[in-house]
Amino acid sequence: MRVLARKADAEKYEKLGRLHRHVLLLLRSDRRKDVVDQAEGRIRMWEEKDLCSRFYIDSWRRLINADPSEMEREVCGDAPQANALAQNSPFSFLLKEVR
């Protein structure tokens, strides 16, 4: 059972990694404004409806307005909060674009 749970976790984090690597490409493209606007909308909703911790609201608001290299380091890298941020991402609307 534990082996299956670890495998499922590994697959989940791999997909989240693919999602955020895709987001990084979009943030460095002509789609940046649209992607950031949609993510900002999600973050606003989290805040207005008290849907998640202030940590995620503040972190994601900072990251989407920073250079993409910040997100690359903090979400796609090995930062201590990387998995937590990836799981609570305002970019889930882009999952349909990721295999």
All heavy atoms as an XYZ file, in Angstrom:
821
protein
N       0.810     -1.189      0.000
C       0.000      0.000      0.000
C       0.860      1.263      0.000
O       0.551      2.195     -0.720
C      -0.920      0.016      1.232
C      -1.984     -1.027      1.191
S      -3.192     -0.575     -0.040
C      -4.654     -0.714      0.884
N       1.893      1.267      0.835
C       2.748      2.452      0.894
C       3.467      2.690     -0.427
O       3.648      3.831     -0.836
C       3.774      2.321      2.018
C       3.194      2.485      3.378
C       4.256      2.453      4.430
N       3.635      2.473      5.732
C       4.289      2.525      6.844
N       5.608      2.571      6.830
N       3.663      2.542      7.994
N       3.866      1.614     -1.067
C       4.553      1.742     -2.357
C       3.610      2.371     -3.380
O       4.012      3.265     -4.132
C       5.070      0.360     -2.846
C       5.588      0.436     -4.262
C       6.135     -0.165     -1.904
N       2.363      1.927     -3.398
C       1.382      2.495     -4.318
C       1.109      3.962     -3.999
O       0.972      4.778     -4.911
C       0.076      1.700     -4.260
C       0.140      0.278     -4.814
C      -1.191     -0.431     -4.607
C       0.520      0.291     -6.277
N       1.038      4.293     -2.723
C       0.807      5.690     -2.329
C       1.978      6.564     -2.762
O       1.781      7.668     -3.269
C       0.590      5.789     -0.828
N       3.200      6.083     -2.573
C       4.373      6.853     -3.001
C       4.400      7.024     -4.511
O       4.752      8.095     -5.011
C       5.659      6.168     -2.528
C       5.959      6.417     -1.084
C       7.357      5.956     -0.715
N       7.354      5.572      0.673
C       7.570      4.355      1.139
N       7.886      3.370      0.320
N       7.513      4.104      2.429
N       4.014      5.970     -5.221
C       3.978      6.055     -6.680
C       2.937      7.082     -7.126
O       3.189      7.895     -8.020
C       3.661      4.688     -7.286
C       3.691      4.694     -8.789
C       3.412      3.328     -9.377
C       3.461      3.446    -10.887
N       2.915      2.304    -11.557
N       1.774      7.074     -6.498
C       0.724      8.043     -6.839
C       1.188      9.461     -6.541
O       0.948     10.379     -7.332
C      -0.555      7.721     -6.068
N       1.852      9.652     -5.404
C       2.392     10.975     -5.068
C       3.416     11.421     -6.099
O       3.403     12.565     -6.549
C       3.049     10.968     -3.684
C       2.079     11.276     -2.573
O       0.912     11.600     -2.857
O       2.502     11.193     -1.403
N       4.308     10.516     -6.472
C       5.341     10.851     -7.453
C       4.707     11.246     -8.787
O       5.139     12.218     -9.420
C       6.292      9.668     -7.645
N       3.678     10.534     -9.208
C       2.989     10.863    -10.457
C       2.293     12.217    -10.362
O       2.329     13.007    -11.304
C       1.980      9.764    -10.807
C       2.650      8.475    -11.240
C       1.685      7.306    -11.382
O       0.457      7.480    -11.146
O       2.155      6.209    -11.716
N       1.663     12.492     -9.215
C       0.987     13.779     -9.016
C       1.999     14.923     -9.109
O       1.769     15.909     -9.809
C       0.292     13.798     -7.659
C      -0.319     15.151     -7.305
C      -1.047     15.133     -5.986
C      -0.078     15.085     -4.835
N      -0.699     15.251     -3.523
N       3.132     14.785     -8.423
C       4.119     15.863     -8.437
C       4.798     15.997     -9.795
O       5.160     17.103    -10.194
C       5.144     15.689     -7.316
C       4.538     15.965     -5.965
C       4.467     14.987     -4.991
C       3.989     17.209     -5.679
C       3.891     15.237     -3.760
C       3.403     17.471     -4.457
C       3.357     16.482     -3.504
O       2.772     16.737     -2.292
N       4.908     14.908    -10.521
C       5.461     14.988    -11.880
C       4.516     15.786    -12.774
O       4.945     16.643    -13.539
C       5.697     13.591    -12.452
C       6.135     13.585    -13.900
C       7.380     14.412    -14.209
O       8.277     14.481    -13.355
O       7.446     15.009    -15.306
N       3.216     15.518    -12.662
C       2.248     16.270    -13.468
C       2.238     17.743    -13.069
O       2.190     18.628    -13.931
C       0.846     15.677    -13.332
C      -0.146     16.361    -14.244
C      -1.444     15.622    -14.376
C      -2.297     16.296    -15.429
N      -3.501     15.558    -15.700
N       2.304     18.024    -11.780
C       2.365     19.417    -11.333
C       3.642     20.094    -11.829
O       3.625     21.271    -12.175
C       2.269     19.492     -9.807
C       0.901     19.157     -9.223
C       0.987     19.007     -7.710
C      -0.133     20.186     -9.621
N       4.727     19.346    -11.876
C       5.977     19.884    -12.425
C       5.822     20.225    -13.897
O       6.269     21.288    -14.345
N       5.189     19.326    -14.653
C       4.944     19.608    -16.078
C       4.070     20.841    -16.249
O       4.322     21.674    -17.117
C       4.304     18.400    -16.769
C       5.264     17.246    -16.985
C       4.715     16.189    -17.931
N       3.379     15.712    -17.622
C       3.092     14.688    -16.825
N       4.060     14.029    -16.219
N       1.840     14.316    -16.638
N       3.035     20.947    -15.408
C       2.161     22.119    -15.469
C       2.969     23.401    -15.267
O       2.870     24.331    -16.067
C       1.066     22.032    -14.401
C       0.272     23.327    -14.172
C      -0.531     23.709    -15.408
C      -0.625     23.196    -12.953
N       3.775     23.450    -14.244
C       4.482     24.687    -13.932
C       5.635     24.971    -14.893
O       5.937     26.138    -15.143
C       4.887     24.707    -12.458
C       3.680     24.859    -11.584
N       3.037     23.772    -11.048
C       2.962     25.958    -11.253
C       1.971     24.202    -10.392
N       1.902     25.520    -10.501
N       6.216     23.951    -15.480
C       7.211     24.197    -16.544
C       6.507     24.785    -17.770
O       7.035     25.675    -18.431
C       7.973     22.916    -16.881
C       8.982     22.542    -15.787
C       9.884     21.390    -16.190
N       9.171     20.147    -16.395
C       8.838     19.287    -15.434
N       9.148     19.531    -14.180
N       8.204     18.170    -15.713
N       5.287     24.320    -18.052
C       4.488     24.884    -19.141
C       4.139     26.346    -18.835
O       4.236     27.213    -19.705
C       3.220     24.043    -19.335
C       2.305     24.538    -20.396
N       2.651     24.580    -21.735
C       1.036     25.038    -20.315
C       1.639     25.074    -22.435
N       0.652     25.361    -21.600
N       3.744     26.602    -17.603
C       3.431     27.976    -17.186
C       4.646     28.874    -17.411
O       4.513     29.999    -17.915
C       2.977     28.022    -15.710
C       2.920     29.456    -15.195
C       1.637     27.332    -15.538
N       5.826     28.385    -17.052
C       7.039     29.192    -17.248
C       7.223     29.563    -18.714
O       7.586     30.701    -19.032
C       8.269     28.437    -16.741
C       8.397     28.353    -15.227
C       9.492     27.365    -14.855
C       8.654     29.715    -14.625
N       6.970     28.615    -19.606
C       7.065     28.917    -21.038
C       6.064     30.005    -21.425
O       6.398     30.928    -22.174
C       6.808     27.659    -21.876
C       7.856     26.563    -21.806
C       7.368     25.315    -22.539
C       9.171     27.051    -22.375
N       4.847     29.894    -20.918
C       3.816     30.877    -21.243
C       4.140     32.258    -20.673
O       3.866     33.276    -21.310
C       2.456     30.408    -20.744
C       1.929     29.122    -21.372
C       0.600     28.736    -20.738
C       1.806     29.258    -22.877
N       4.726     32.283    -19.494
C       5.085     33.563    -18.879
C       6.214     34.258    -19.627
O       6.414     35.456    -19.472
C       5.478     33.366    -17.412
C       4.342     32.957    -16.478
C       4.879     32.733    -15.068
C       3.214     33.980    -16.479
N       6.908     33.498    -20.449
C       7.993     34.059    -21.258
C       7.555     34.242    -22.709
O       8.385     34.409    -23.589
C       9.212     33.148    -21.173
C       9.841     33.134    -19.789
C      10.945     32.112    -19.672
N      11.655     32.255    -18.409
C      11.945     31.244    -17.600
N      11.593     30.003    -17.918
N      12.598     31.471    -16.476
N       6.233     34.208    -22.927
C       5.701     34.307    -24.286
C       4.719     35.472    -24.386
O       4.479     36.188    -23.412
C       4.982     32.999    -24.652
O       3.710     32.940    -24.027
N       4.107     35.586    -25.557
C       3.114     36.648    -25.746
C       1.783     36.336    -25.042
O       0.871     37.155    -25.046
C       2.889     36.929    -27.234
C       2.390     35.723    -28.013
O       2.368     34.598    -27.464
O       2.023     35.904    -29.181
N       1.672     35.172    -24.410
C       0.472     34.827    -23.631
C       0.585     35.273    -22.172
O      -0.333     35.070    -21.382
C       0.225     33.317    -23.684
C      -0.300     32.861    -25.037
C      -0.644     31.392    -25.043
N      -1.695     31.051    -24.086
C      -1.996     29.794    -23.759
N      -1.348     28.775    -24.308
N      -2.948     29.548    -22.878
N       1.713     35.857    -21.801
C       1.959     36.217    -20.401
C       0.793     36.994    -19.781
O       0.309     36.640    -18.716
C       3.253     37.015    -20.262
C       3.520     37.452    -18.817
C       4.770     38.295    -18.659
N       4.874     38.768    -17.300
C       5.426     38.089    -16.298
N       5.949     36.900    -16.510
N       5.469     38.596    -15.078
N       0.360     38.060    -20.414
C      -0.673     38.916    -19.815
C      -1.947     38.128    -19.546
O      -2.526     38.227    -18.456
C      -0.961     40.124    -20.702
C      -1.996     41.055    -20.079
C      -2.246     42.282    -20.891
C      -3.320     43.186    -20.365
N      -4.135     42.799    -19.268
N      -2.398     37.341    -20.502
C      -3.621     36.557    -20.321
C      -3.465     35.550    -19.177
O      -4.357     35.413    -18.335
C      -3.969     35.832    -21.624
C      -5.223     34.990    -21.482
O      -6.260     35.538    -21.041
O      -5.163     33.790    -21.791
N      -2.337     34.860    -19.133
C      -2.091     33.857    -18.096
C      -2.038     34.521    -16.722
O      -2.654     34.043    -15.756
C      -0.800     33.065    -18.409
C      -0.367     32.212    -17.232
C      -1.015     32.199    -19.649
N      -1.329     35.629    -16.619
C      -1.224     36.340    -15.342
C      -2.596     36.876    -14.921
O      -2.971     36.775    -13.749
C      -0.170     37.468    -15.416
C      -0.262     38.397    -14.219
C       1.233     36.874    -15.525
N      -3.351     37.424    -15.854
C      -4.683     37.944    -15.528
C      -5.590     36.842    -14.971
O      -6.307     37.059    -13.985
C      -5.337     38.580    -16.748
C      -4.721     39.911    -17.143
O      -3.918     40.473    -16.348
O      -5.026     40.399    -18.259
N      -5.558     35.672    -15.591
C      -6.396     34.564    -15.101
C      -5.929     34.090    -13.726
O      -6.758     33.807    -12.849
C      -6.389     33.411    -16.095
C      -7.197     33.715    -17.340
C      -7.331     32.500    -18.220
O      -7.912     31.497    -17.811
N      -6.801     32.578    -19.426
N      -4.616     34.000    -13.548
C      -4.083     33.583    -12.251
C      -4.434     34.608    -11.172
O      -4.822     34.242    -10.054
C      -2.567     33.387    -12.344
N      -4.336     35.882    -11.508
C      -4.709     36.952    -10.557
C      -6.169     36.804    -10.144
O      -6.513     36.996     -8.979
C      -4.503     38.334    -11.183
C      -3.071     38.750    -11.299
C      -2.632     39.644    -10.152
O      -3.383     39.815     -9.183
O      -1.527     40.166    -10.250
N      -7.025     36.464    -11.099
C      -8.434     36.256    -10.790
C      -8.642     35.129     -9.801
O      -9.463     35.234     -8.879
N      -7.898     34.057     -9.979
C      -7.986     32.931     -9.042
C      -7.529     33.352     -7.646
O      -8.152     33.016     -6.649
C      -7.119     31.765     -9.521
C      -7.515     31.160    -10.832
C      -8.525     30.056    -10.590
N      -9.033     29.552    -11.844
C      -8.883     28.311    -12.260
N      -8.205     27.459    -11.539
N      -9.403     27.935    -13.393
N      -6.428     34.069     -7.594
C      -5.889     34.506     -6.304
C      -6.878     35.446     -5.606
O      -7.098     35.329     -4.399
C      -4.502     35.166     -6.483
C      -3.492     34.124     -6.992
C      -4.028     35.791     -5.181
C      -2.191     34.713     -7.498
N      -7.483     36.348     -6.364
C      -8.499     37.248     -5.798
C      -9.666     36.451     -5.208
O     -10.160     36.755     -4.124
C      -9.016     38.211     -6.868
C      -8.460     39.596     -6.772
C      -9.179     40.591     -7.662
N      -9.568     40.138     -8.976
C      -8.762     40.077    -10.038
N      -7.500     40.453     -9.936
N      -9.209     39.656    -11.200
N     -10.085     35.424     -5.938
C     -11.183     34.584     -5.458
C     -10.784     33.878     -4.153
O     -11.573     33.812     -3.213
C     -11.577     33.546     -6.509
C     -12.733     32.661     -6.085
S     -13.130     31.381     -7.291
C     -11.668     30.363     -7.234
N      -9.560     33.340     -4.108
C      -9.086     32.698     -2.870
C      -9.191     33.674     -1.712
O      -9.624     33.324     -0.629
C      -7.625     32.275     -2.988
C      -7.295     31.208     -3.961
C      -8.135     30.372     -4.629
C      -5.978     30.849     -4.378
N      -7.417     29.523     -5.443
C      -6.097     29.800     -5.294
C      -4.703     31.331     -4.072
C      -4.995     29.193     -5.900
C      -3.606     30.733     -4.661
C      -3.748     29.677     -5.568
N      -8.746     34.899     -1.968
C      -8.718     35.918     -0.924
C     -10.135     36.335     -0.507
O     -10.456     36.365      0.686
C      -7.929     37.121     -1.423
C      -7.634     38.161     -0.386
C      -6.669     39.205     -0.900
O      -6.747     39.595     -2.096
O      -5.838     39.640     -0.101
N     -10.975     36.644     -1.481
C     -12.333     37.121     -1.182
C     -13.187     36.075     -0.481
O     -14.000     36.402      0.384
C     -13.017     37.563     -2.473
C     -12.430     38.830     -3.056
C     -12.896     39.114     -4.480
O     -13.719     38.339     -5.036
O     -12.410     40.115     -5.054
N     -12.998     34.810     -0.853
C     -13.819     33.742     -0.283
C     -13.107     32.989      0.835
O     -13.619     31.977      1.306
C     -14.251     32.776     -1.383
C     -15.154     33.440     -2.408
C     -15.635     32.464     -3.441
C     -16.582     33.148     -4.406
N     -17.147     32.201     -5.360
N     -11.916     33.481      1.203
C     -11.135     32.865      2.274
C     -10.946     31.363      2.018
O     -11.220     30.529      2.879
C     -11.815     33.118      3.621
C     -10.863     32.927      4.791
O      -9.643     33.106      4.614
O     -11.353     32.587      5.893
N     -10.483     31.047      0.809
C     -10.380     29.652      0.374
C      -9.051     28.977      0.714
O      -8.953     27.760      0.629
C     -10.610     29.563     -1.142
C     -12.003     29.942     -1.611
C     -12.085     29.918     -3.127
C     -13.041     29.017     -0.996
N      -8.042     29.783      1.040
C      -6.769     29.160      1.383
C      -5.961     30.088      2.285
O      -6.321     31.233      2.525
C      -5.974     28.768      0.139
S      -5.428     30.139     -0.857
N      -4.876     29.549      2.722
C      -3.993     30.269      3.636
C      -3.425     31.534      3.004
O      -3.193     31.597      1.792
C      -2.853     29.313      4.021
O      -1.718     29.999      4.420
N      -3.204     32.521      3.832
C      -2.579     33.773      3.401
C      -1.213     33.499      2.751
O      -0.788     34.223      1.852
C      -2.421     34.676      4.633
C      -2.024     36.064      4.335
C      -3.251     36.875      3.997
N      -2.947     37.630      2.801
C      -3.823     38.263      2.079
N      -5.080     38.254      2.402
N      -3.477     38.915      1.000
N      -0.525     32.453      3.208
C       0.769     32.081      2.642
C       0.680     31.893      1.126
O       1.500     32.416      0.384
C       1.296     30.794      3.300
C       2.470     30.193      2.583
C       3.743     30.721      2.746
C       2.298     29.108      1.733
C       4.822     30.180      2.073
C       3.374     28.561      1.058
C       4.640     29.099      1.228
N      -0.337     31.156      0.668
C      -0.480     30.896     -0.767
C      -0.874     32.159     -1.528
O      -0.357     32.421     -2.609
C      -1.485     29.775     -1.029
C      -1.043     28.479     -0.416
C      -1.677     27.956      0.696
C       0.057     27.803     -0.918
C      -1.248     26.778      1.283
C       0.495     26.625     -0.335
C      -0.157     26.117      0.765
O       0.289     24.969      1.343
N      -1.757     32.920     -0.963
C      -2.190     34.167     -1.611
C      -0.998     35.101     -1.793
O      -0.741     35.597     -2.894
C      -3.312     34.839     -0.785
C      -4.568     33.963     -0.822
C      -3.580     36.255     -1.271
C      -5.621     34.323      0.207
N      -0.270     35.324     -0.718
C       0.879     36.240     -0.780
C       1.997     35.695     -1.663
O       2.591     36.432     -2.451
C       1.418     36.527      0.621
C       0.439     37.311      1.476
O      -0.509     37.919      0.922
O       0.618     37.311      2.717
N       2.285     34.408     -1.525
C       3.370     33.804     -2.309
C       3.071     33.853     -3.800
O       3.915     34.271     -4.598
C       3.606     32.354     -1.885
O       4.057     32.285     -0.559
N       1.866     33.429     -4.183
C       1.537     33.405     -5.604
C       1.404     34.808     -6.187
O       1.826     35.058     -7.309
C       0.290     32.574     -5.876
C       0.623     31.116     -5.962
C       0.261     30.129     -5.110
C       1.432     30.504     -6.965
N       0.793     28.937     -5.518
C       1.523     29.138     -6.669
C       2.103     30.971     -8.092
C       2.234     28.237     -7.439
C       2.823     30.072     -8.874
C       2.877     28.722     -8.543
N       0.865     35.723     -5.417
C       0.760     37.100     -5.909
C       2.173     37.649     -6.202
O       2.404     38.292     -7.224
C       0.038     37.968     -4.890
C      -0.297     39.330     -5.440
C      -1.331     40.052     -4.617
N      -2.668     39.582     -4.970
C      -3.663     39.437     -4.111
N      -3.504     39.722     -2.851
N      -4.839     39.029     -4.533
N       3.095     37.387     -5.300
C       4.477     37.828     -5.500
C       5.099     37.123     -6.715
O       5.718     37.762     -7.555
C       5.302     37.531     -4.241
C       6.771     37.888     -4.344
C       7.523     37.554     -3.062
N       7.329     36.189     -2.591
C       7.941     35.124     -3.107
N       8.781     35.250     -4.120
N       7.717     33.916     -2.607
N       4.900     35.814     -6.813
C       5.548     35.040     -7.880
C       5.030     35.402     -9.266
O       5.811     35.460    -10.219
C       5.378     33.543     -7.630
C       6.230     32.990     -6.484
C       5.799     31.572     -6.147
C       7.703     33.042     -6.842
N       3.735     35.633     -9.422
C       3.236     35.921    -10.768
C       3.621     37.318    -11.229
O       3.572     37.599    -12.417
C       1.718     35.692    -10.919
C       0.919     36.647    -10.075
C       1.356     34.251    -10.630
C      -0.572     36.581    -10.334
N       3.999     38.167    -10.287
C       4.429     39.513    -10.661
C       5.946     39.655    -10.710
O       6.444     40.738    -11.017
C       3.816     40.544     -9.702
C       2.329     40.676     -9.940
O       1.903     41.043    -11.021
N       1.535     40.326     -8.944
N       6.643     38.584    -10.428
C       8.109     38.590    -10.454
C       8.603     38.042    -11.793
O       7.822     37.576    -12.628
C       8.642     37.728     -9.310
N       9.879     38.075    -11.970
C      10.489     37.439    -13.127
C      10.203     35.932    -13.051
O      10.231     35.355    -11.955
C      12.006     37.689    -13.106
C      12.662     37.185    -14.361
O      12.682     37.938    -15.351
O      13.135     36.016    -14.365
N       9.921     35.272    -14.181
C       9.632     33.834    -14.155
C      10.722     32.990    -13.483
O      10.436     31.903    -12.963
C       9.481     33.465    -15.630
C       9.023     34.730    -16.276
C       9.738     35.827    -15.520
N      11.937     33.482    -13.452
C      13.013     32.716    -12.808
C      12.744     32.517    -11.311
O      13.174     31.526    -10.724
C      14.364     33.387    -13.027
O      14.377     34.671    -12.432
N      11.999     33.441    -10.706
C      11.627     33.291     -9.290
C      10.720     32.070     -9.116
O      10.918     31.260     -8.225
C      10.888     34.537     -8.787
C      11.724     35.773     -8.717
C      12.576     35.825     -7.475
O      12.126     35.370     -6.406
O      13.703     36.327     -7.592
N       9.705     31.962     -9.978
C       8.808     30.817     -9.905
C       9.556     29.533    -10.226
O       9.323     28.498     -9.605
C       7.617     30.976    -10.851
C       6.555     29.926    -10.609
S       5.081     30.191    -11.577
C       5.496     29.265    -13.020
N      10.444     29.610    -11.174
C      11.235     28.432    -11.533
C      11.988     27.909    -10.311
O      12.007     26.712    -10.048
C      12.200     28.793    -12.657
C      12.914     27.620    -13.257
C      13.626     27.991    -14.534
O      13.904     29.195    -14.767
O      13.911     27.072    -15.312
N      12.594     28.813     -9.563
C      13.349     28.435     -8.370
C      12.440     27.929     -7.255
O      12.713     26.905     -6.639
C      14.128     29.651     -7.855
C      15.600     29.531     -7.881
C      16.360     30.670     -7.235
N      15.761     31.994     -7.233
C      15.825     32.871     -8.232
N      16.464     32.551     -9.341
N      15.262     34.054     -8.136
N      11.353     28.657     -7.009
C      10.528     28.369     -5.840
C       9.478     27.287     -6.029
O       9.033     26.685     -5.059
C       9.855     29.649     -5.348
C      10.844     30.633     -4.776
C      10.172     31.806     -4.113
O       9.144     31.608     -3.418
O      10.662     32.929     -4.298
N       9.064     27.052     -7.270
C       8.017     26.058     -7.509
C       8.548     24.845     -8.264
O       8.175     23.713     -7.971
C       6.820     26.685     -8.267
C       5.724     25.667     -8.497
C       6.285     27.889     -7.509
N       9.427     25.061     -9.214
C       9.943     23.958    -10.023
C      11.269     23.435     -9.493
O      11.739     22.382     -9.922
C      10.110     24.396    -11.478
S       8.554     24.885    -12.233
N      11.869     24.164     -8.588
C      13.149     23.759     -8.029
C      12.963     22.933     -6.769
O      11.902     22.356     -6.537
N      13.986     22.918     -5.952
C      13.931     22.100     -4.739
C      13.751     22.938     -3.468
O      14.142     22.534     -2.388
C      15.164     21.212     -4.633
C      16.460     22.009     -4.600
O      16.413     23.250     -4.642
O      17.527     21.372     -4.522
N      13.112     24.099     -3.613
C      12.824     24.936     -2.447
C      11.901     24.164     -1.496
O      11.085     23.354     -1.941
C      12.168     26.241     -2.893
N      12.020     24.412     -0.201
C      11.201     23.668      0.772
C       9.691     23.767      0.532
O       8.957     22.828      0.794
C      11.560     24.308      2.117
C      12.839     25.029      1.895
C      12.915     25.360      0.424
N       9.230     24.881      0.002
C       7.794     25.079     -0.209
C       7.340     24.693     -1.614
O       6.174     24.892     -1.952
C       7.414     26.540      0.086
C       7.864     27.527     -0.966
C       9.330     27.950     -0.873
O      10.081     27.432     -0.063
N       9.731     28.880     -1.712
N       8.207     24.135     -2.427
C       7.881     23.861     -3.833
C       6.640     22.985     -3.992
O       5.735     23.329     -4.759
C       9.077     23.232     -4.545
N       6.574     21.873     -3.298
C       5.413     20.984     -3.449
C       4.130     21.640     -2.956
O       3.078     21.497     -3.579
C       5.640     19.663     -2.707
C       6.612     18.759     -3.432
O       6.920     18.974     -4.596
N       7.098     17.756     -2.748
N       4.209     22.361     -1.856
C       3.017     23.029     -1.322
C       2.498     24.061     -2.309
O       1.292     24.135     -2.575
C       3.339     23.673      0.024
N       3.393     24.865     -2.877
C       2.963     25.870     -3.851
C       2.406     25.212     -5.113
O       1.407     25.662     -5.667
C       4.121     26.806     -4.202
C       4.483     27.813     -3.118
C       5.800     28.503     -3.459
C       3.379     28.831     -2.919
N       3.056     24.141     -5.570
C       2.587     23.452     -6.777
C       1.184     22.885     -6.577
O       0.354     22.923     -7.491
C       3.568     22.353     -7.165
N       0.902     22.374     -5.383
C      -0.425     21.801     -5.110
C      -1.509     22.861     -5.004
O      -2.679     22.568     -5.230
C      -0.401     21.029     -3.786
C       0.336     19.731     -3.848
C       0.235     19.029     -2.515
O      -0.771     18.394     -2.232
N       1.262     19.157     -1.705
N      -1.136     24.049     -4.627
C      -2.091     25.147     -4.437
C      -1.775     26.240     -5.445
O      -1.383     27.337     -5.092
C      -1.996     25.671     -3.001
C      -2.455     24.636     -2.014
O      -3.640     24.416     -1.860
N      -1.516     23.980     -1.382
N      -1.965     25.914     -6.684
C      -1.551     26.775     -7.784
C      -2.720     27.507     -8.432
O      -3.781     26.910     -8.658
C      -0.866     25.915     -8.846
O      -0.587     26.665     -9.997
N      -2.527     28.766     -8.768
C      -3.576     29.487     -9.495
C      -3.581     29.181    -10.994
O      -4.320     29.793    -11.749
C      -3.209     30.955     -9.240
C      -1.729     30.948     -9.142
C      -1.395     29.646     -8.451
N      -2.761     28.221    -11.417
C      -2.643     27.898    -12.842
C      -3.335     26.599    -13.223
O      -3.118     26.086    -14.322
C      -1.160     27.821    -13.239
C      -0.430     29.112    -13.071
C       0.463     29.290    -12.032
C      -0.648     30.167    -13.938
C       1.141     30.480    -11.862
C       0.017     31.374    -13.785
C       0.916     31.529    -12.736
N      -4.195     26.087    -12.363
C      -4.858     24.808    -12.680
C      -5.687     24.885    -13.955
O      -5.918     23.874    -14.607
C      -5.718     24.357    -11.499
O      -6.698     25.334    -11.216
N      -6.106     26.077    -14.344
C      -6.867     26.243    -15.587
C      -6.056     25.831    -16.815
O      -6.612     25.614    -17.882
C      -7.372     27.683    -15.736
C      -6.294     28.728    -15.853
C      -5.832     29.130    -17.091
C      -5.744     29.306    -14.720
C      -4.839     30.088    -17.200
C      -4.757     30.268    -14.811
C      -4.303     30.665    -16.057
N      -4.737     25.695    -16.656
C      -3.868     25.309    -17.773
C      -3.598     23.791    -17.816
O      -2.929     23.331    -18.747
C      -2.537     26.058    -17.697
C      -2.640     27.563    -17.948
C      -1.348     28.263    -17.556
C      -2.980     27.832    -19.401
N      -4.120     23.046    -16.868
C      -3.875     21.597    -16.848
C      -4.294     20.919    -18.151
O      -3.647     19.974    -18.588
C      -4.584     20.936    -15.672
C      -3.816     20.956    -14.360
C      -4.728     20.553    -13.213
C      -2.597     20.053    -14.430
N      -5.348     21.422    -18.778
C      -5.816     20.803    -20.029
C      -4.802     20.924    -21.158
O      -4.878     20.211    -22.145
C      -7.166     21.400    -20.425
C      -7.111     22.892    -20.740
C      -8.497     23.472    -20.943
C      -8.477     24.959    -21.103
N      -8.212     25.723    -19.908
N      -3.840     21.845    -21.014
C      -2.808     22.018    -22.038
C      -1.584     21.138    -21.802
O      -0.677     21.132    -22.627
C      -2.352     23.486    -22.076
C      -3.440     24.449    -22.486
C      -2.937     25.885    -22.560
O      -1.715     26.094    -22.701
O      -3.776     26.802    -22.493
N      -1.561     20.434    -20.679
C      -0.378     19.649    -20.281
C      -0.686     18.169    -20.349
O      -1.738     17.728    -19.911
C       0.046     20.033    -18.847
C       1.236     19.236    -18.400
C       0.335     21.523    -18.764
N       0.241     17.429    -20.874
C       0.065     15.953    -20.923
C       0.759     15.315    -19.767
O       1.701     15.719    -19.236
C       0.654     15.407    -22.213
C      -0.073     15.882    -23.409
C       0.568     15.332    -24.635
N       0.120     16.104    -25.779
C       0.039     15.612    -26.972
N       0.389     14.394    -27.203
N      -0.362     16.359    -27.955
